[in-house]
Amino acid sequence: MAKYTRIEVANVMKQTGMVPLFYNPDLEISKKVIKATYDGGARLLEFTARGDFAHEVFGELNKWVLKELPGMIMGVGSVTDAASASRFMALGANFIVTPVLREDIAIVCNRRKVAWSPGCGTLTEICRAEELGCEVVKLFPGDIYGPAFVKAIKGPQPWTSVMPTGGVAPTKENLEGWFKAGVTCVGMGSQLIAKGADGNYDLAKIESDTRNALSIISALKS
């Protein structure tokens, strides 16, 4: 069962401004990467469950996070149906992120007061997501739409909270474009959590990049 309500999750999204995205089928590697983001100041992480037996990895990973990383809010992304969402919520997922807008996922998440962020690409989809109780809408793929799209939709709908995923980088120039356009937070994957030339994750760099990105975002939001 989720430890944090959807309102608590939305508040942390707004406060920190960033949700790292990561997936690896190896439990021990996942622990190290998540700790690096945590040590860098991240307090949310979307486990993009795209591999076989991903639910098993997430279940063990979430138990470890609850014990070792206090205040870290774990969610699951790349969820495509209500059954999968229910499975991950049973394993303690605090938020569910989807690549598309699916009402069946909205129903099961709302029933348990678990935050869900559907991938939307039009203002009509965004409106429907909000009618279904979504607090923070995922703009996906973010690099296709860009900050100009966010600025445009915030005109008629200043209350809409947007989280672009895809095309977000931990640089001042990139983050400034998104936050000046009015995003609530950003989802950041491979640009933040990348492998080095040797094929391994550079944990020190992940921690440093996370800290620097959060510092930039904090300044932009102040």
Beta strands, then each sheet from edge to edge (+ up, - down):
strand 1: 18-22
strand 2: 44-48
strand 3: 73-77
strand 4: 95-98
strand 5: 115-120
strand 6: 137-139
strand 7: 162-164
strand 8: 186-188
sheet 1: 3+ 2+ 1+ 8+
sheet 2: 4+ 5+ 6+ 7+
end
